[in-house]
Amino acid sequence: MAMSYETFSSDEARHGHLGRILDEHRQILDAIVRRDADRAEQLGASHTNLARKRVTEYISQSAIGTMSLQDMAGTATVIAGLPV
């Protein structure tokens, strides 16, 4: 899954990320072509776990950026160094 553009510090970082995902897909397809079910299953599980981790991290970071907590005086509070 390609994350939002704002997830990456540069176009180069985004292209690098997409290149790694494409490489993962190629490795899975290669294992399938070679009829190596164990390897295909291992690569597929790894890819799925990495994708889940990436999405979870993205959602967590997005949620932090949208939280709005107010202290007793009604001024915005900062969480983990990020203004909210």
C-alpha positions as a Markdown table, in Angstrom:
| # | Residue | x | y | z |
|---|---|---|---|---|
| 1 | Met | 0.0 | 0.0 | 0.0 |
| 2 | Ala | 1.4 | 3.4 | -0.9 |
| 3 | Met | 1.1 | 5.8 | 1.9 |
| 4 | Ser | 0.1 | 9.4 | 1.6 |
| 5 | Tyr | 2.7 | 11.7 | 0.0 |
| 6 | Glu | 3.0 | 13.6 | 3.3 |
| 7 | Thr | 4.4 | 10.4 | 4.9 |
| 8 | Phe | 7.7 | 10.7 | 3.0 |
| 9 | Ser | 10.3 | 13.4 | 3.4 |
| 10 | Ser | 10.9 | 13.5 | -0.3 |
| 11 | Asp | 9.9 | 12.1 | -3.7 |
| 12 | Glu | 13.1 | 10.0 | -3.5 |
| 13 | Ala | 12.0 | 8.5 | -0.2 |
| 14 | Arg | 8.6 | 7.7 | -1.6 |
| 15 | His | 10.0 | 6.1 | -4.7 |
| 16 | Gly | 12.4 | 4.0 | -2.6 |
| 17 | His | 9.5 | 2.8 | -0.5 |
| 18 | Leu | 7.5 | 1.9 | -3.6 |
| 19 | Gly | 10.6 | 0.1 | -5.0 |
| 20 | Arg | 10.9 | -2.0 | -1.9 |
| 21 | Ile | 7.2 | -3.0 | -2.1 |
| 22 | Leu | 7.6 | -3.9 | -5.8 |
| 23 | Asp | 10.6 | -6.0 | -5.0 |
| 24 | Glu | 8.6 | -7.9 | -2.3 |
| 25 | His | 5.9 | -8.6 | -4.9 |
| 26 | Arg | 8.5 | -9.8 | -7.4 |
| 27 | Gln | 10.0 | -12.2 | -4.8 |
| 28 | Ile | 6.6 | -13.6 | -4.0 |
| 29 | Leu | 5.8 | -14.1 | -7.7 |
| 30 | Asp | 9.2 | -15.7 | -8.3 |
| 31 | Ala | 8.6 | -18.2 | -5.5 |
| 32 | Ile | 5.2 | -19.0 | -7.1 |
| 33 | Val | 6.7 | -19.5 | -10.5 |
| 34 | Arg | 9.3 | -21.8 | -9.0 |
| 35 | Arg | 6.5 | -23.7 | -7.3 |
| 36 | Asp | 8.1 | -23.1 | -3.9 |
| 37 | Ala | 5.0 | -22.9 | -1.8 |
| 38 | Asp | 6.8 | -22.7 | 1.5 |
| 39 | Arg | 8.9 | -19.7 | 0.3 |
| 40 | Ala | 5.8 | -18.0 | -1.3 |
| 41 | Glu | 3.9 | -18.4 | 2.0 |
| 42 | Gln | 6.9 | -17.1 | 4.0 |
| 43 | Leu | 7.3 | -14.1 | 1.7 |
| 44 | Gly | 3.6 | -13.4 | 1.6 |
| 45 | Ala | 3.3 | -13.5 | 5.4 |
| 46 | Ser | 6.3 | -11.2 | 5.8 |
| 47 | His | 4.9 | -8.8 | 3.2 |
| 48 | Thr | 1.5 | -8.8 | 4.9 |
| 49 | Asn | 3.0 | -8.2 | 8.3 |
| 50 | Leu | 5.1 | -5.3 | 7.0 |
| 51 | Ala | 2.1 | -3.8 | 5.3 |
| 52 | Arg | 0.1 | -4.0 | 8.5 |
| 53 | Lys | 2.9 | -2.4 | 10.4 |
| 54 | Arg | 3.2 | 0.4 | 7.9 |
| 55 | Val | -0.5 | 1.1 | 7.9 |
| 56 | Thr | -0.7 | 1.0 | 11.7 |
| 57 | Glu | 2.2 | 3.4 | 12.0 |
| 58 | Tyr | 0.7 | 5.8 | 9.4 |
| 59 | Ile | -2.7 | 5.7 | 11.2 |
| 60 | Ser | -1.0 | 6.3 | 14.6 |
| 61 | Gln | 0.9 | 9.3 | 13.3 |
| 62 | Ser | -2.2 | 10.7 | 11.5 |
| 63 | Ala | -4.2 | 10.4 | 14.7 |
| 64 | Ile | -1.6 | 12.3 | 16.7 |
| 65 | Gly | -1.7 | 15.1 | 14.2 |
| 66 | Thr | -5.5 | 15.4 | 14.5 |
| 67 | Met | -5.9 | 15.2 | 18.3 |
| 68 | Ser | -6.9 | 18.3 | 20.0 |
| 69 | Leu | -6.6 | 18.3 | 23.8 |
| 70 | Gln | -7.4 | 21.4 | 25.9 |
| 71 | Asp | -5.8 | 22.0 | 29.3 |
| 72 | Met | -7.8 | 23.6 | 32.1 |
| 73 | Ala | -7.1 | 27.1 | 30.8 |
| 74 | Gly | -8.4 | 26.2 | 27.3 |
| 75 | Thr | -5.1 | 26.4 | 25.5 |
| 76 | Ala | -3.8 | 23.7 | 23.2 |
| 77 | Thr | -1.6 | 21.0 | 24.6 |
| 78 | Val | 1.5 | 19.4 | 23.0 |
| 79 | Ile | 1.8 | 15.7 | 22.7 |
| 80 | Ala | 5.1 | 14.0 | 22.0 |
| 81 | Gly | 6.6 | 17.3 | 20.8 |
| 82 | Leu | 3.9 | 17.7 | 18.2 |
| 83 | Pro | 1.4 | 20.7 | 18.5 |
| 84 | Val | -2.1 | 19.5 | 18.5 |
